[in-house]
Amino acid sequence: MAEERVRSEMTGKVWKIVAKVGDKVADGDEIMILESMKMEIPVMVSADGTIKEFLVGEGDEVTEDQEIAVLEI
């Protein structure tokens, strides 16, 4: 299977991970929420697949364009 790397769109903190490894997701599904400047920003996948791995955990700081999850497509 092919993989797709999900990337952070902005610098912030991982506030909550709403999906788990093994979950099947569809294009546009939310997998985690980032917090930046007291705003909550959803992170959505851009393809149908299965979550293979999260590269960050709740409370971790992330930077713009950082890989944060791996999706098997």
N, C-alpha and C positions, 0 to 999 in steps of 0.2 A: 504494500500500500504506500501511497505517497503521503508526505507530511506537509503541513502548512504551519508556519510559525506565526503566532499571534503577537503583535507588537503594541506597546503602549503608545497612545497618541500624544501624551503629555507627561511632564514631570509631576509626580505626586506620591501619595502613599496608598498602598493596597488597603482599602477600608474593609471590604468583605468579599470573599469568594463564594459565589452563589451556585456553582456547579461543582461536580467532583470527577475525579479520574474515572473513566469508563462510561460517563454519560454520553448519550448520543445527542448531538446538537444540530440545529439547522441554521442556514445563513440568516444572520440577524439576531440570533439568540444571545442573550446576555450571559457572560460567564463570571464576571467579577465587577466590582465597583471601586474606582479610584477616588481619592479625596485630594483636592487641590484647591487651596485658597478658600476653604470651607464650602466648596461645591462638590457634589457627588457626580462623578462622570462614569457612565456605564461603559464596559468594554464588551464589544460584541464580536462574534466570529463572522467571517465573510465567506464561509463555505459550509456545506453539510459534512458531518463527520463524527468522530468519537474523540473525546478528550483523552490524550495519551499521557500528558504530564503538565504540571504547573511548575514553572521555573522560579516563581516567587511565592511568598506566603503572606497571610494577613499581617499587616503592620510593616511590611517591607517598603522601603523607598524605591521608586522606579524613576528612570529618566525617559525622556522622549525617545521613541523608536527602539526601546529596549525589548528584547524578546521576553515574553511573560508566560507563554503557554505553547504547547505543541498539540496539534490536531491531526489525527489520521484521517485522510480523505480518500 
